[in-house]
Structures are given as C-alpha cells and as structure tokens.
Amino acid sequence: MNSKSRKRRNVPVLSGGKDSAALAVYLTREKPIPDPEYVFPDTGHELPETS
C-alpha cells in the first residue's frame, strides 16, 4: 500500500480531564475533523471518576 492510497486517520488522545473534554467539544463544534477516533490511554493511575 502506498502513501496515496492510505486513509488518513484522525486520532485525538484524551486524558479524561476537563481540558480533554474541552478539546473534544472544541473539535466537534469549531474544527470538525472527519471520522475522529478518540483514544483514552488507561494507565491505571487515573482517578476513579474517569473510569
């Protein structure tokens, strides 16, 4: 597969905090990106509220 035939993936990484929530809202409302694949990397050290 060459670079011209690859589908571009949009993968915003979110931490689960208020800034990540604001980023998700901003991207949805102000700068929509096609087919976002939001990712939450669970490190095991998050506050209970994020799970």
mmCIF entry with sequence, helices, sheets and N, C-alpha, C, O atoms, coordinates in Angstrom:
data_MODEL
# 
_entry.id   MODEL 
# 
_entity.id                         1 
_entity.type                       polymer 
_entity.pdbx_number_of_molecules   1 
# 
_entity_poly.entity_id                      1 
_entity_poly.type                           'polypeptide(L)' 
_entity_poly.nstd_linkage                   no 
_entity_poly.nstd_monomer                   no 
_entity_poly.pdbx_seq_one_letter_code       MNSKSRKRRNVPVLSGGKDSAALAVYLTREKPIPDPEYVFPDTGHELPETS 
_entity_poly.pdbx_seq_one_letter_code_can   MNSKSRKRRNVPVLSGGKDSAALAVYLTREKPIPDPEYVFPDTGHELPETS 
_entity_poly.pdbx_strand_id                 A 
# 
loop_
_entity_poly_seq.entity_id 
_entity_poly_seq.num 
_entity_poly_seq.mon_id 
_entity_poly_seq.hetero 
1 1  MET n 
1 2  ASN n 
1 3  SER n 
1 4  LYS n 
1 5  SER n 
1 6  ARG n 
1 7  LYS n 
1 8  ARG n 
1 9  ARG n 
1 10 ASN n 
1 11 VAL n 
1 12 PRO n 
1 13 VAL n 
1 14 LEU n 
1 15 SER n 
1 16 GLY n 
1 17 GLY n 
1 18 LYS n 
1 19 ASP n 
1 20 SER n 
1 21 ALA n 
1 22 ALA n 
1 23 LEU n 
1 24 ALA n 
1 25 VAL n 
1 26 TYR n 
1 27 LEU n 
1 28 THR n 
1 29 ARG n 
1 30 GLU n 
1 31 LYS n 
1 32 PRO n 
1 33 ILE n 
1 34 PRO n 
1 35 ASP n 
1 36 PRO n 
1 37 GLU n 
1 38 TYR n 
1 39 VAL n 
1 40 PHE n 
1 41 PRO n 
1 42 ASP n 
1 43 THR n 
1 44 GLY n 
1 45 HIS n 
1 46 GLU n 
1 47 LEU n 
1 48 PRO n 
1 49 GLU n 
1 50 THR n 
1 51 SER n 
# 
_struct_asym.id          A 
_struct_asym.entity_id   1 
# 
loop_
_struct_conf.conf_type_id 
_struct_conf.id 
_struct_conf.pdbx_PDB_helix_id 
_struct_conf.beg_label_comp_id 
_struct_conf.beg_label_asym_id 
_struct_conf.beg_label_seq_id 
_struct_conf.pdbx_beg_PDB_ins_code 
_struct_conf.end_label_comp_id 
_struct_conf.end_label_asym_id 
_struct_conf.end_label_seq_id 
_struct_conf.pdbx_end_PDB_ins_code 
_struct_conf.beg_auth_comp_id 
_struct_conf.beg_auth_asym_id 
_struct_conf.beg_auth_seq_id 
_struct_conf.end_auth_comp_id 
_struct_conf.end_auth_asym_id 
_struct_conf.end_auth_seq_id 
_struct_conf.pdbx_PDB_helix_class 
_struct_conf.details 
_struct_conf.pdbx_PDB_helix_length 
HELX_P HELX_P1 AA1 LYS A 18 ? ARG A 29 ? LYS A 18 ARG A 29 1 ? 12 
HELX_P HELX_P2 AA2 PRO A 48 ? THR A 50 ? PRO A 48 THR A 50 5 ? 3  
# 
_struct_conf_type.id          HELX_P 
_struct_conf_type.criteria    ? 
_struct_conf_type.reference   ? 
# 
loop_
_atom_site.group_PDB 
_atom_site.id 
_atom_site.type_symbol 
_atom_site.label_atom_id 
_atom_site.label_alt_id 
_atom_site.label_comp_id 
_atom_site.label_asym_id 
_atom_site.label_entity_id 
_atom_site.label_seq_id 
_atom_site.pdbx_PDB_ins_code 
_atom_site.Cartn_x 
_atom_site.Cartn_y 
_atom_site.Cartn_z 
_atom_site.occupancy 
_atom_site.B_iso_or_equiv 
_atom_site.pdbx_formal_charge 
_atom_site.auth_seq_id 
_atom_site.auth_comp_id 
_atom_site.auth_asym_id 
_atom_site.auth_atom_id 
_atom_site.pdbx_PDB_model_num 
ATOM 1   N N  . MET A 1 1  ? 0.855   -1.176 0.000  1.00 0.00 ? 1  MET A N  1 
ATOM 2   C CA . MET A 1 1  ? 0.000   0.000  0.000  1.00 0.00 ? 1  MET A CA 1 
ATOM 3   C C  . MET A 1 1  ? 0.896   1.234  0.000  1.00 0.00 ? 1  MET A C  1 
ATOM 4   O O  . MET A 1 1  ? 1.781   1.360  0.847  1.00 0.00 ? 1  MET A O  1 
ATOM 5   N N  . ASN A 1 2  ? 0.674   2.129  -0.934 1.00 0.00 ? 2  ASN A N  1 
ATOM 6   C CA . ASN A 1 2  ? 1.486   3.346  -0.955 1.00 0.00 ? 2  ASN A CA 1 
ATOM 7   C C  . ASN A 1 2  ? 0.811   4.465  -0.164 1.00 0.00 ? 2  ASN A C  1 
ATOM 8   O O  . ASN A 1 2  ? -0.346  4.340  0.236  1.00 0.00 ? 2  ASN A O  1 
ATOM 9   N N  . SER A 1 3  ? 1.536   5.549  0.057  1.00 0.00 ? 3  SER A N  1 
ATOM 10  C CA . SER A 1 3  ? 1.020   6.626  0.909  1.00 0.00 ? 3  SER A CA 1 
ATOM 11  C C  . SER A 1 3  ? -0.204  7.313  0.317  1.00 0.00 ? 3  SER A C  1 
ATOM 12  O O  . SER A 1 3  ? -1.008  7.873  1.061  1.00 0.00 ? 3  SER A O  1 
ATOM 13  N N  . LYS A 1 4  ? -0.363  7.285  -0.997 1.00 0.00 ? 4  LYS A N  1 
ATOM 14  C CA . LYS A 1 4  ? -1.526  7.937  -1.601 1.00 0.00 ? 4  LYS A CA 1 
ATOM 15  C C  . LYS A 1 4  ? -2.810  7.134  -1.414 1.00 0.00 ? 4  LYS A C  1 
ATOM 16  O O  . LYS A 1 4  ? -3.899  7.707  -1.446 1.00 0.00 ? 4  LYS A O  1 
ATOM 17  N N  . SER A 1 5  ? -2.705  5.822  -1.220 1.00 0.00 ? 5  SER A N  1 
ATOM 18  C CA . SER A 1 5  ? -3.902  5.000  -1.077 1.00 0.00 ? 5  SER A CA 1 
ATOM 19  C C  . SER A 1 5  ? -4.299  4.793  0.387  1.00 0.00 ? 5  SER A C  1 
ATOM 20  O O  . SER A 1 5  ? -5.341  4.194  0.650  1.00 0.00 ? 5  SER A O  1 
ATOM 21  N N  . ARG A 1 6  ? -3.508  5.264  1.337  1.00 0.00 ? 6  ARG A N  1 
ATOM 22  C CA . ARG A 1 6  ? -3.837  5.113  2.751  1.00 0.00 ? 6  ARG A CA 1 
ATOM 23  C C  . ARG A 1 6  ? -4.885  6.118  3.177  1.00 0.00 ? 6  ARG A C  1 
ATOM 24  O O  . ARG A 1 6  ? -4.868  7.275  2.757  1.00 0.00 ? 6  ARG A O  1 
ATOM 25  N N  . LYS A 1 7  ? -5.791  5.661  4.012  1.00 0.00 ? 7  LYS A N  1 
ATOM 26  C CA . LYS A 1 7  ? -6.794  6.553  4.579  1.00 0.00 ? 7  LYS A CA 1 
ATOM 27  C C  . LYS A 1 7  ? -6.160  7.291  5.756  1.00 0.00 ? 7  LYS A C  1 
ATOM 28  O O  . LYS A 1 7  ? -5.539  6.676  6.623  1.00 0.00 ? 7  LYS A O  1 
ATOM 29  N N  . ARG A 1 8  ? -6.318  8.587  5.778  1.00 0.00 ? 8  ARG A N  1 
ATOM 30  C CA . ARG A 1 8  ? -5.789  9.379  6.888  1.00 0.00 ? 8  ARG A CA 1 
ATOM 31  C C  . ARG A 1 8  ? -6.660  9.152  8.116  1.00 0.00 ? 8  ARG A C  1 
ATOM 32  O O  . ARG A 1 8  ? -7.886  9.216  8.030  1.00 0.00 ? 8  ARG A O  1 
ATOM 33  N N  . ARG A 1 9  ? -6.035  8.889  9.253  1.00 0.00 ? 9  ARG A N  1 
ATOM 34  C CA . ARG A 1 9  ? -6.765  8.657  10.500 1.00 0.00 ? 9  ARG A CA 1 
ATOM 35  C C  . ARG A 1 9  ? -6.594  9.868  11.398 1.00 0.00 ? 9  ARG A C  1 
ATOM 36  O O  . ARG A 1 9  ? -5.497  10.415 11.513 1.00 0.00 ? 9  ARG A O  1 
ATOM 37  N N  . ASN A 1 10 ? -7.679  10.285 12.033 1.00 0.00 ? 10 ASN A N  1 
ATOM 38  C CA . ASN A 1 10 ? -7.679  11.400 12.971 1.00 0.00 ? 10 ASN A CA 1 
ATOM 39  C C  . ASN A 1 10 ? -7.900  10.836 14.360 1.00 0.00 ? 10 ASN A C  1 
ATOM 40  O O  . ASN A 1 10 ? -8.994  10.373 14.685 1.00 0.00 ? 10 ASN A O  1 
ATOM 41  N N  . VAL A 1 11 ? -6.845  10.876 15.191 1.00 0.00 ? 11 VAL A N  1 
ATOM 42  C CA . VAL A 1 11 ? -6.886  10.209 16.485 1.00 0.00 ? 11 VAL A CA 1 
ATOM 43  C C  . VAL A 1 11 ? -6.517  11.181 17.601 1.00 0.00 ? 11 VAL A C  1 
ATOM 44  O O  . VAL A 1 11 ? -5.360  11.226 18.019 1.00 0.00 ? 11 VAL A O  1 
ATOM 45  N N  . PRO A 1 12 ? -7.496  11.968 18.096 1.00 0.00 ? 12 PRO A N  1 
ATOM 46  C CA . PRO A 1 12 ? -7.219  12.816 19.260 1.00 0.00 ? 12 PRO A CA 1 
ATOM 47  C C  . PRO A 1 12 ? -7.124  11.954 20.519 1.00 0.00 ? 12 PRO A C  1 
ATOM 48  O O  . PRO A 1 12 ? -7.983  11.107 20.763 1.00 0.00 ? 12 PRO A O  1 
ATOM 49  N N  . VAL A 1 13 ? -6.087  12.171 21.308 1.00 0.00 ? 13 VAL A N  1 
ATOM 50  C CA . VAL A 1 13 ? -5.883  11.405 22.538 1.00 0.00 ? 13 VAL A CA 1 
ATOM 51  C C  . VAL A 1 13 ? -6.390  12.240 23.711 1.00 0.00 ? 13 VAL A C  1 
ATOM 52  O O  . VAL A 1 13 ? -5.990  13.391 23.887 1.00 0.00 ? 13 VAL A O  1 
ATOM 53  N N  . LEU A 1 14 ? -7.276  11.646 24.510 1.00 0.00 ? 14 LEU A N  1 
ATOM 54  C CA . LEU A 1 14 ? -7.901  12.352 25.627 1.00 0.00 ? 14 LEU A CA 1 
ATOM 55  C C  . LEU A 1 14 ? -7.517  11.699 26.948 1.00 0.00 ? 14 LEU A C  1 
ATOM 56  O O  . LEU A 1 14 ? -7.394  10.478 27.041 1.00 0.00 ? 14 LEU A O  1 
ATOM 57  N N  . SER A 1 15 ? -7.328  12.539 27.977 1.00 0.00 ? 15 SER A N  1 
ATOM 58  C CA . SER A 1 15 ? -6.933  12.012 29.282 1.00 0.00 ? 15 SER A CA 1 
ATOM 59  C C  . SER A 1 15 ? -8.118  11.765 30.208 1.00 0.00 ? 15 SER A C  1 
ATOM 60  O O  . SER A 1 15 ? -7.976  11.075 31.217 1.00 0.00 ? 15 SER A O  1 
ATOM 61  N N  . GLY A 1 16 ? -9.259  12.306 29.886 1.00 0.00 ? 16 GLY A N  1 
ATOM 62  C CA . GLY A 1 16 ? -10.422 12.160 30.755 1.00 0.00 ? 16 GLY A CA 1 
ATOM 63  C C  . GLY A 1 16 ? -10.646 13.364 31.657 1.00 0.00 ? 16 GLY A C  1 
ATOM 64  O O  . GLY A 1 16 ? -11.639 13.416 32.383 1.00 0.00 ? 16 GLY A O  1 
ATOM 65  N N  . GLY A 1 17 ? -9.746  14.320 31.620 1.00 0.00 ? 17 GLY A N  1 
ATOM 66  C CA . GLY A 1 17 ? -9.874  15.523 32.443 1.00 0.00 ? 17 GLY A CA 1 
ATOM 67  C C  . GLY A 1 17 ? -10.683 16.612 31.762 1.00 0.00 ? 17 GLY A C  1 
ATOM 68  O O  . GLY A 1 17 ? -11.179 16.436 30.649 1.00 0.00 ? 17 GLY A O  1 
ATOM 69  N N  . LYS A 1 18 ? -10.809 17.742 32.450 1.00 0.00 ? 18 LYS A N  1 
ATOM 70  C CA . LYS A 1 18 ? -11.631 18.844 31.927 1.00 0.00 ? 18 LYS A CA 1 
ATOM 71  C C  . LYS A 1 18 ? -11.037 19.450 30.660 1.00 0.00 ? 18 LYS A C  1 
ATOM 72  O O  . LYS A 1 18 ? -11.781 19.878 29.777 1.00 0.00 ? 18 LYS A O  1 
ATOM 73  N N  . ASP A 1 19 ? -9.718  19.494 30.557 1.00 0.00 ? 19 ASP A N  1 
ATOM 74  C CA . ASP A 1 19 ? -9.104  20.045 29.352 1.00 0.00 ? 19 ASP A CA 1 
ATOM 75  C C  . ASP A 1 19 ? -9.338  19.138 28.144 1.00 0.00 ? 19 ASP A C  1 
ATOM 76  O O  . ASP A 1 19 ? -9.554  19.622 27.032 1.00 0.00 ? 19 ASP A O  1 
ATOM 77  N N  . SER A 1 20 ? -9.297  17.851 28.360 1.00 0.00 ? 20 SER A N  1 
ATOM 78  C CA . SER A 1 20 ? -9.596  16.918 27.272 1.00 0.00 ? 20 SER A CA 1 
ATOM 79  C C  . SER A 1 20 ? -11.057 17.014 26.851 1.00 0.00 ? 20 SER A C  1 
ATOM 80  O O  . SER A 1 20 ? -11.376 16.933 25.664 1.00 0.00 ? 20 SER A O  1 
ATOM 81  N N  . ALA A 1 21 ? -11.935 17.186 27.819 1.00 0.00 ? 21 ALA A N  1 
ATOM 82  C CA . ALA A 1 21 ? -13.359 17.356 27.491 1.00 0.00 ? 21 ALA A CA 1 
ATOM 83  C C  . ALA A 1 21 ? -13.555 18.623 26.680 1.00 0.00 ? 21 ALA A C  1 
ATOM 84  O O  . ALA A 1 21 ? -14.314 18.631 25.711 1.00 0.00 ? 21 ALA A O  1 
ATOM 85  N N  . ALA A 1 22 ? -12.875 19.694 27.070 1.00 0.00 ? 22 ALA A N  1 
ATOM 86  C CA . ALA A 1 22 ? -12.971 20.956 26.325 1.00 0.00 ? 22 ALA A CA 1 
ATOM 87  C C  . ALA A 1 22 ? -12.420 20.792 24.911 1.00 0.00 ? 22 ALA A C  1 
ATOM 88  O O  . ALA A 1 22 ? -12.978 21.339 23.960 1.00 0.00 ? 22 ALA A O  1 
ATOM 89  N N  . LEU A 1 23 ? -11.334 20.046 24.768 1.00 0.00 ? 23 LEU A N  1 
ATOM 90  C CA . LEU A 1 23 ? -10.773 19.791 23.443 1.00 0.00 ? 23 LEU A CA 1 
ATOM 91  C C  . LEU A 1 23 ? -11.759 19.019 22.571 1.00 0.00 ? 23 LEU A C  1 
ATOM 92  O O  . LEU A 1 23 ? -11.939 19.348 21.399 1.00 0.00 ? 23 LEU A O  1 
ATOM 93  N N  . ALA A 1 24 ? -12.387 18.010 23.128 1.00 0.00 ? 24 ALA A N  1 
ATOM 94  C CA . ALA A 1 24 ? -13.359 17.218 22.365 1.00 0.00 ? 24 ALA A CA 1 
ATOM 95  C C  . ALA A 1 24 ? -14.533 18.080 21.910 1.00 0.00 ? 24 ALA A C  1 
ATOM 96  O O  . ALA A 1 24 ? -14.985 17.966 20.770 1.00 0.00 ? 24 ALA A O  1 
ATOM 97  N N  . VAL A 1 25 ? -15.028 18.943 22.798 1.00 0.00 ? 25 VAL A N  1 
ATOM 98  C CA . VAL A 1 25 ? -16.128 19.841 22.438 1.00 0.00 ? 25 VAL A CA 1 
ATOM 99  C C  . VAL A 1 25 ? -15.670 20.810 21.352 1.00 0.00 ? 25 VAL A C  1 
ATOM 100 O O  . VAL A 1 25 ? -16.384 21.036 20.375 1.00 0.00 ? 25 VAL A O  1 
ATOM 101 N N  . TYR A 1 26 ? -14.484 21.379 21.524 1.00 0.00 ? 26 TYR A N  1 
ATOM 102 C CA . TYR A 1 26 ? -13.949 22.319 20.538 1.00 0.00 ? 26 TYR A CA 1 
ATOM 103 C C  . TYR A 1 26 ? -13.811 21.662 19.167 1.00 0.00 ? 26 TYR A C  1 
ATOM 104 O O  . TYR A 1 26 ? -14.227 22.230 18.157 1.00 0.00 ? 26 TYR A O  1 
ATOM 105 N N  . LEU A 1 27 ? -13.230 20.471 19.135 1.00 0.00 ? 27 LEU A N  1 
ATOM 106 C CA . LEU A 1 27 ? -13.064 19.789 17.855 1.00 0.00 ? 27 LEU A CA 1 
ATOM 107 C C  . LEU A 1 27 ? -14.404 19.463 17.215 1.00 0.00 ? 27 LEU A C  1 
ATOM 108 O O  . LEU A 1 27 ? -14.536 19.514 15.992 1.00 0.00 ? 27 LEU A O  1 
ATOM 109 N N  . THR A 1 28 ? -15.388 19.133 18.021 1.00 0.00 ? 28 THR A N  1 
ATOM 110 C CA . THR A 1 28 ? -16.710 18.804 17.489 1.00 0.00 ? 28 THR A CA 1 
ATOM 111 C C  . THR A 1 28 ? -17.409 20.034 16.930 1.00 0.00 ? 28 THR A C  1 
ATOM 112 O O  . THR A 1 28 ? -18.007 19.982 15.855 1.00 0.00 ? 28 THR A O  1 
ATOM 113 N N  . ARG A 1 29 ? -17.333 21.135 17.659 1.00 0.00 ? 29 ARG A N  1 
ATOM 114 C CA . ARG A 1 29 ? -18.087 22.342 17.273 1.00 0.00 ? 29 ARG A CA 1 
ATOM 115 C C  . ARG A 1 29 ? -17.345 23.274 16.342 1.00 0.00 ? 29 ARG A C  1 
ATOM 116 O O  . ARG A 1 29 ? -17.934 23.784 15.389 1.00 0.00 ? 29 ARG A O  1 
ATOM 117 N N  . GLU A 1 30 ? -16.066 23.511 16.591 1.00 0.00 ? 30 GLU A N  1 
ATOM 118 C CA . GLU A 1 30 ? -15.338 24.560 15.883 1.00 0.00 ? 30 GLU A CA 1 
ATOM 119 C C  . GLU A 1 30 ? -14.424 24.059 14.768 1.00 0.00 ? 30 GLU A C  1 
ATOM 120 O O  . GLU A 1 30 ? -14.279 24.726 13.743 1.00 0.00 ? 30 GLU A O  1 
ATOM 121 N N  . LYS A 1 31 ? -13.830 22.937 14.949 1.00 0.00 ? 31 LYS A N  1 
ATOM 122 C CA . LYS A 1 31 ? -12.876 22.393 13.977 1.00 0.00 ? 31 LYS A CA 1 
ATOM 123 C C  . LYS A 1 31 ? -13.183 20.924 13.719 1.00 0.00 ? 31 LYS A C  1 
ATOM 124 O O  . LYS A 1 31 ? -12.360 20.059 14.019 1.00 0.00 ? 31 LYS A O  1 
ATOM 125 N N  . PRO A 1 32 ? -14.352 20.635 13.168 1.00 0.00 ? 32 PRO A N  1 
ATOM 126 C CA . PRO A 1 32 ? -14.706 19.228 12.972 1.00 0.00 ? 32 PRO A CA 1 
ATOM 127 C C  . PRO A 1 32 ? -13.674 18.511 12.097 1.00 0.00 ? 32 PRO A C  1 
ATOM 128 O O  . PRO A 1 32 ? -13.237 19.028 11.069 1.00 0.00 ? 32 PRO A O  1 
ATOM 129 N N  . ILE A 1 33 ? -13.308 17.332 12.525 1.00 0.00 ? 33 ILE A N  1 
ATOM 130 C CA . ILE A 1 33 ? -12.399 16.507 11.746 1.00 0.00 ? 33 ILE A CA 1 
ATOM 131 C C  . ILE A 1 33 ? -13.166 15.265 11.303 1.00 0.00 ? 33 ILE A C  1 
ATOM 132 O O  . ILE A 1 33 ? -14.020 14.761 12.033 1.00 0.00 ? 33 ILE A O  1 
ATOM 133 N N  . PRO A 1 34 ? -12.856 14.776 10.107 1.00 0.00 ? 34 PRO A N  1 
ATOM 134 C CA . PRO A 1 34 ? -13.602 13.613 9.610  1.00 0.00 ? 34 PRO A CA 1 
ATOM 135 C C  . PRO A 1 34 ? -13.275 12.338 10.381 1.00 0.00 ? 34 PRO A C  1 
ATOM 136 O O  . PRO A 1 34 ? -12.110 12.026 10.628 1.00 0.00 ? 34 PRO A O  1 
ATOM 137 N N  . ASP A 1 35 ? -14.299 11.625 10.747 1.00 0.00 ? 35 ASP A N  1 
ATOM 138 C CA . ASP A 1 35 ? -14.188 10.310 11.391 1.00 0.00 ? 35 ASP A CA 1 
ATOM 139 C C  . ASP A 1 35 ? -13.175 10.260 12.542 1.00 0.00 ? 35 ASP A C  1 
ATOM 140 O O  . ASP A 1 35 ? -12.223 9.482  12.489 1.00 0.00 ? 35 ASP A O  1 
ATOM 141 N N  . PRO A 1 36 ? -13.373 11.084 13.584 1.00 0.00 ? 36 PRO A N  1 
ATOM 142 C CA . PRO A 1 36 ? -12.402 11.045 14.687 1.00 0.00 ? 36 PRO A CA 1 
ATOM 143 C C  . PRO A 1 36 ? -12.461 9.708  15.429 1.00 0.00 ? 36 PRO A C  1 
ATOM 144 O O  . PRO A 1 36 ? -13.532 9.124  15.592 1.00 0.00 ? 36 PRO A O  1 
ATOM 145 N N  . GLU A 1 37 ? -11.323 9.245  15.864 1.00 0.00 ? 37 GLU A N  1 
ATOM 146 C CA . GLU A 1 37 ? -11.213 8.024  16.660 1.00 0.00 ? 37 GLU A CA 1 
ATOM 147 C C  . GLU A 1 37 ? -10.607 8.436  18.003 1.00 0.00 ? 37 GLU A C  1 
ATOM 148 O O  . GLU A 1 37 ? -9.390  8.372  18.182 1.00 0.00 ? 37 GLU A O  1 
ATOM 149 N N  . TYR A 1 38 ? -11.447 8.856  18.939 1.00 0.00 ? 38 TYR A N  1 
ATOM 150 C CA . TYR A 1 38 ? -10.953 9.321  20.232 1.00 0.00 ? 38 TYR A CA 1 
ATOM 151 C C  . TYR A 1 38 ? -10.337 8.163  21.001 1.00 0.00 ? 38 TYR A C  1 
ATOM 152 O O  . TYR A 1 38 ? -10.871 7.054  21.017 1.00 0.00 ? 38 TYR A O  1 
ATOM 153 N N  . VAL A 1 39 ? -9.200  8.441  21.641 1.00 0.00 ? 39 VAL A N  1 
ATOM 154 C CA . VAL A 1 39 ? -8.471  7.419  22.378 1.00 0.00 ? 39 VAL A CA 1 
ATOM 155 C C  . VAL A 1 39 ? -8.258  7.887  23.809 1.00 0.00 ? 39 VAL A C  1 
ATOM 156 O O  . VAL A 1 39 ? -7.905  9.040  24.056 1.00 0.00 ? 39 VAL A O  1 
ATOM 157 N N  . PHE A 1 40 ? -8.480  6.970  24.751 1.00 0.00 ? 40 PHE A N  1 
ATOM 158 C CA . PHE A 1 40 ? -8.201  7.218  26.167 1.00 0.00 ? 40 PHE A CA 1 
ATOM 159 C C  . PHE A 1 40 ? -7.192  6.171  26.623 1.00 0.00 ? 40 PHE A C  1 
ATOM 160 O O  . PHE A 1 40 ? -7.550  5.005  26.795 1.00 0.00 ? 40 PHE A O  1 
ATOM 161 N N  . PRO A 1 41 ? -5.932  6.571  26.821 1.00 0.00 ? 41 PRO A N  1 
ATOM 162 C CA . PRO A 1 41 ? -4.938  5.591  27.256 1.00 0.00 ? 41 PRO A CA 1 
ATOM 163 C C  . PRO A 1 41 ? -5.011  5.368  28.766 1.00 0.00 ? 41 PRO A C  1 
ATOM 164 O O  . PRO A 1 41 ? -4.540  6.199  29.542 1.00 0.00 ? 41 PRO A O  1 
ATOM 165 N N  . ASP A 1 42 ? -5.588  4.271  29.170 1.00 0.00 ? 42 ASP A N  1 
ATOM 166 C CA . ASP A 1 42 ? -5.764  3.961  30.584 1.00 0.00 ? 42 ASP A CA 1 
ATOM 167 C C  . ASP A 1 42 ? -4.434  3.470  31.161 1.00 0.00 ? 42 ASP A C  1 
ATOM 168 O O  . ASP A 1 42 ? -3.972  2.379  30.829 1.00 0.00 ? 42 ASP A O  1 
ATOM 169 N N  . THR A 1 43 ? -3.830  4.274  32.017 1.00 0.00 ? 43 THR A N  1 
ATOM 170 C CA . THR A 1 43 ? -2.532  3.924  32.601 1.00 0.00 ? 43 THR A CA 1 
ATOM 171 C C  . THR A 1 43 ? -2.672  3.172  33.916 1.00 0.00 ? 43 THR A C  1 
ATOM 172 O O  . THR A 1 43 ? -1.695  2.631  34.434 1.00 0.00 ? 43 THR A O  1 
ATOM 173 N N  . GLY A 1 44 ? -3.892  3.140  34.459 1.00 0.00 ? 44 GLY A N  1 
ATOM 174 C CA . GLY A 1 44 ? -4.102  2.509  35.745 1.00 0.00 ? 44 GLY A CA 1 
ATOM 175 C C  . GLY A 1 44 ? -3.894  3.452  36.922 1.00 0.00 ? 44 GLY A C  1 
ATOM 176 O O  . GLY A 1 44 ? -4.042  3.055  38.078 1.00 0.00 ? 44 GLY A O  1 
ATOM 177 N N  . HIS A 1 45 ? -3.550  4.707  36.623 1.00 0.00 ? 45 HIS A N  1 
ATOM 178 C CA . HIS A 1 45 ? -3.301  5.698  37.668 1.00 0.00 ? 45 HIS A CA 1 
ATOM 179 C C  . HIS A 1 45 ? -4.335  6.831  37.634 1.00 0.00 ? 45 HIS A C  1 
ATOM 180 O O  . HIS A 1 45 ? -4.117  7.882  38.238 1.00 0.00 ? 45 HIS A O  1 
ATOM 181 N N  . GLU A 1 46 ? -5.442  6.628  36.942 1.00 0.00 ? 46 GLU A N  1 
ATOM 182 C CA . GLU A 1 46 ? -6.467  7.653  36.850 1.00 0.00 ? 46 GLU A CA 1 
ATOM 183 C C  . GLU A 1 46 ? -7.312  7.704  38.106 1.00 0.00 ? 46 GLU A C  1 
ATOM 184 O O  . GLU A 1 46 ? -7.375  6.751  38.883 1.00 0.00 ? 46 GLU A O  1 
ATOM 185 N N  . LEU A 1 47 ? -7.956  8.842  38.280 1.00 0.00 ? 47 LEU A N  1 
ATOM 186 C CA . LEU A 1 47 ? -8.916  8.969  39.377 1.00 0.00 ? 47 LEU A CA 1 
ATOM 187 C C  . LEU A 1 47 ? -10.120 8.077  39.084 1.00 0.00 ? 47 LEU A C  1 
ATOM 188 O O  . LEU A 1 47 ? -10.415 7.817  37.918 1.00 0.00 ? 47 LEU A O  1 
ATOM 189 N N  . PRO A 1 48 ? -10.818 7.607  40.109 1.00 0.00 ? 48 PRO A N  1 
ATOM 190 C CA . PRO A 1 48 ? -11.978 6.727  39.891 1.00 0.00 ? 48 PRO A CA 1 
ATOM 191 C C  . PRO A 1 48 ? -13.047 7.363  38.995 1.00 0.00 ? 48 PRO A C  1 
ATOM 192 O O  . PRO A 1 48 ? -13.784 6.651  38.313 1.00 0.00 ? 48 PRO A O  1 
ATOM 193 N N  . GLU A 1 49 ? -13.134 8.690  38.993 1.00 0.00 ? 49 GLU A N  1 
ATOM 194 C CA . GLU A 1 49 ? -14.170 9.383  38.206 1.00 0.00 ? 49 GLU A CA 1 
ATOM 195 C C  . GLU A 1 49 ? -14.000 9.188  36.710 1.00 0.00 ? 49 GLU A C  1 
ATOM 196 O O  . GLU A 1 49 ? -14.967 9.335  35.962 1.00 0.00 ? 49 GLU A O  1 
ATOM 197 N N  . THR A 1 50 ? -12.787 8.859  36.248 1.00 0.00 ? 50 THR A N  1 
ATOM 198 C CA . THR A 1 50 ? -12.565 8.717  34.797 1.00 0.00 ? 50 THR A CA 1 
ATOM 199 C C  . THR A 1 50 ? -12.910 7.335  34.271 1.00 0.00 ? 50 THR A C  1 
ATOM 200 O O  . THR A 1 50 ? -12.980 7.143  33.058 1.00 0.00 ? 50 THR A O  1 
ATOM 201 N N  . SER A 1 51 ? -13.129 6.362  35.159 1.00 0.00 ? 51 SER A N  1 
ATOM 202 C CA . SER A 1 51 ? -13.431 5.024  34.646 1.00 0.00 ? 51 SER A CA 1 
ATOM 203 C C  . SER A 1 51 ? -14.904 4.745  34.609 1.00 0.00 ? 51 SER A C  1 
ATOM 204 O O  . SER A 1 51 ? -15.317 3.660  34.202 1.00 0.00 ? 51 SER A O  1 
# 
